[in-house]
Amino acid sequence: MKSNKVLITGGLGFIGMHVAELLVEQGRSVVLIDNLNPQTHGVIPEIAGLELLRHPRVETHRGDVRQPADWEKVLPGVGQIVHLAAETGTLQSMYEILRYVDTNVGGTAALFDHLSNRSHSVTKVILGSSRAVYGEGAYRCVQCGVVCPPMRSEEALRAGHWEPPCPGCSGPIESTATPEDAKLAPASIYAATKVAQEDLVRIATNALGIPAVILRMQNVYGERQSLKNPYTGILSIFSNQLRLGKTLQLYEDGQESRDFVHVSDVARAIALALDSEAADGRTFNVGSGHATTIEQIALQLYECFGSDVRPVFSGGCRMGDVRHALADLTEIRSRLGFEPLVSLQEGLARFARWVKTQPIEPDQLVQATQELVERGLMREIAPMPVDVPFD
């Protein structure tokens, strides 16, 4: 008889908690394992008040996915695994290489080492991957059709040439939705670890005869996103700065775009992948299917928090940042019936309401940025005021 128990690694994290709540609502039992990294959870993790952890169908463990003993502890009786545990700061990964590889790749290897050498009841594995595996992703050229340009060079960024050119004819190109079969071009250690995770999952589950699903997530945001981590989560960083009355510093010209998807939609995608045999052995993008510029995000957050502090375009840039990101959702729509339900306007309003109930965190962005500058991963240019339509 198949077990109805789902193990969620990184289960006390932002996405993991939302997935756990949804699965419990659906009548499942869940096991949560998390190392409660202080960078995300704080030195003293604020989990005592989480009502979900008192639910009779929720089992919680503090543990490390790199440690075989912790897999021994949490895997008995588990039928399905949602593997979300990972270090996620793209730029931080460029100088904390060992930690990122050890956690993301080593932790995944430790899982499959256990499944290969121990008896278990696991019948499916879901991997939380990232759109970072695509690098710049897909663009459209009038002359060459759909192309996947390489990451922008330091020379181009220093000259303020923000938009990548066509790799074929060097002409202008426009961002388009990136499908799952696009060329993989990881441009950070973090992205490289996600590619490695994907390969480990495909190879190991195929050898073991365990169905697997890989979900490449776009920019996930929403309630309970960490407000402490200065290395990831642009909405959290911007929100905290606005509450502190600080000026938002927008990189480049503010026209970089991202696909922002609400965490509740991501949780639904994971639940669908767990339930559907049509997902087995496949890779899916998970996003909203809409691109939003960083300037637009800044202005919408300005409205949500009632701030009258004018943002500036710093002219700064970060090596390894992509210019545009947008998910092609054709596959996940057709095979899983997935449709994002939370609009950006609704999602930001919900996020802002939650943020206002939280303590204001110290702004650690300056320190995090200085670390990038010292390592040559970001260049500094004096901020320039920009006219923005606030009326």
PyMOL commands that set and color helices and strands:
alter all, ss='L'
color gray80, all
select helices_A, chain A and resi 14-25+38-41+51-54+68-74+92-94+97-117+131-134+154-158+189-208+234-243+263-275+277-279+294-305+330-336+344-355+365-374
alter helices_A, ss='H'
color red, helices_A
select strands_A, chain A and resi 5-9+29-34+58-62+80-83+124-130+139-141+145-147+174-175+212-217+219-221+249-250+257-258+260-262+283-286+292-293+312-313+317-318+378-379+384-385
alter strands_A, ss='S'
color yellow, strands_A
deselect
rebuild
show_as cartoon
